[in-house]
Amino acid sequence: MRTLTRLVILAIDQGTTGTTCLVVDESLRPVGRGYREITQHFPRPGWVEHDPEEIWRSVEDGAREALDDAGIAASELRAIGIANQRETTIVWERRAGRPVGPAIVWQDRRTAARCAELPAELVRERTGLVPDPYFSATKLEWLLRRCDVPQTELAFGTVDAWLVWKLTGGSTHATDLTNASRTMLLDLASGEWDDELLGAFGVERSILPSVVASSGVVAEGTLLGASVPIAGIAGDQQAALFGQGCHAAGQAKVTYGTGTFVLVNLGETTGPVGEGVLRTAVAVTPGAPRQMAAEGAVLVGGAALEWLRDGLGLIGDAAESERLAAEVESTEGVHFVPALTGLGSPQWRPDARGLITGLTRGTNRAHVVRAALEAIAHQVADVVDALPLRLDLLRADGGATANRFLMQFQADLLGSEVHVSAESEATALGAAALAGLGVGVWRGPAEVRRLIPAGTSYEPRMRHDEAAALRTAWRSALARAL
């Protein structure tokens, strides 16, 4: 085993479809990678579940692969940073560390009826969110009502808290502010769990993790037999915002993953964020003032391409979609509204259903695949249109940024520049940067920003009237899904 002192941080990005682990050096450069897919369970229409123990195994296996790829041992790491799929809800027994049920995934819609009963104004004012099955509170309530173990013997957490628990052998039960802000249980202004909301969902304080900062040593973890500080935690989208260098007000990023998420750093402002747009906490470094972000959450992004692949067999893999989209000059009037798990921002309609419109005898799979890619871009444009400020530049990361058709079409619809990250794994890099700052590898965000390499830029090419006509046709199709 060779010793390379520049290999300092292990970043764990535990996502919806799998876990990516990166070993990065002090130049924030990935030097080792590992990946493990996790199984998606769909026990009923609208239900989405994961196995919490499989999530943990994927982290161990992905970390082992990344360390092997880098050629180092876990004992040589300076710190661990965690980014995670947010809102996904896990409840486990404190003494045994055994989950009492499945992890209910953020995409899950089983609590839609319960959300319709909630006081929307209170939820929005207190948490910055909207009453929707997307968030953790109603998932937690659902699990607790079906568990016969007293809450005093249970622990609740989003995926980050579960991983911290597993890494520390159950000695630390903690979540960071960005993940806590996605539970619908946190008073966003104070950063504390809210008693009124806890009472509304029947949640006792004893089940909750402590809320910690996103950067700084939380605990000593044990990974693959080595003791390593856990020094950075953030929800995946906030980690990507940090990893893209969006550390100042007005800077924005979009991450193309299973879902697609637009975040705009608002700084310390507490003003309105726009109809259908969320307010959420930003990952900040020790000593920095708290910041907020406006967020638009598109529930089905890359998942639409996964459905075309796995559900309909129209493509062999996501990469094929770019070639097929280029085979036709347009969708010939075909529109795909991928409301496969309802609609998120800015509509927030869990009852919406997906549809494909405009089919004719001349329609082929290229038209449908192109319509799916265009739908991803249209949904991002819907969010940007709802924001309280104009964006001249949108930073992009995630797997779909490799699709040049999608990136160019996105720039055309927005009428603004789309800058693609040189490293598609900006989420993992954000987790690594937060952890590195937490143990003093870097002195501050400015030093991190200087390490972020330049990527590829896409300038709008389409005439404004052409883009406007496409947007009008999209809104017509969208109205049918509602």
ABEGO torsion letter per residue (X at the ends): XBBBAABABBBBBBBAAEBBBBBBBAAGBBABBBBBBBBBBBABBGBBBBBAAAAAAAAAAAAAAAAAAAGBBAAABABBBBBBBBGBBBBBBAAAGBBABBBBBAABAAAAAAAAABBAAAAAAAAGBBBBAABAAAAAAAAAAABABBAAABBBBBAAAAAAAAAAGGABBBBBAAAAAAAGABBAAAGBBBAAAAAAAGBBAAABBBBBBABEBABBBBBGGBBBBBABBBBAAAAAAAAAGBABBGBBBBBBBABBBBBBBAEABABBAEBGBBBBBBBBBBGBBBBBBBBBBBABBAAAAAAAAAAAGABABAAAAAAAAAABABAGGBBBBBBAAEBBOAAGBAABBBBBBGBBAABBAAAAAAAAAAAAAAAAAAAAAABABBBABBBBBEAAAABAAAAAAAAAAAGBBBBBBABABAAAAAAAAAAAAAAGABAEAAAAAAABBBBBBBBBABBAAAAAAAAAAAAAAAAAAX
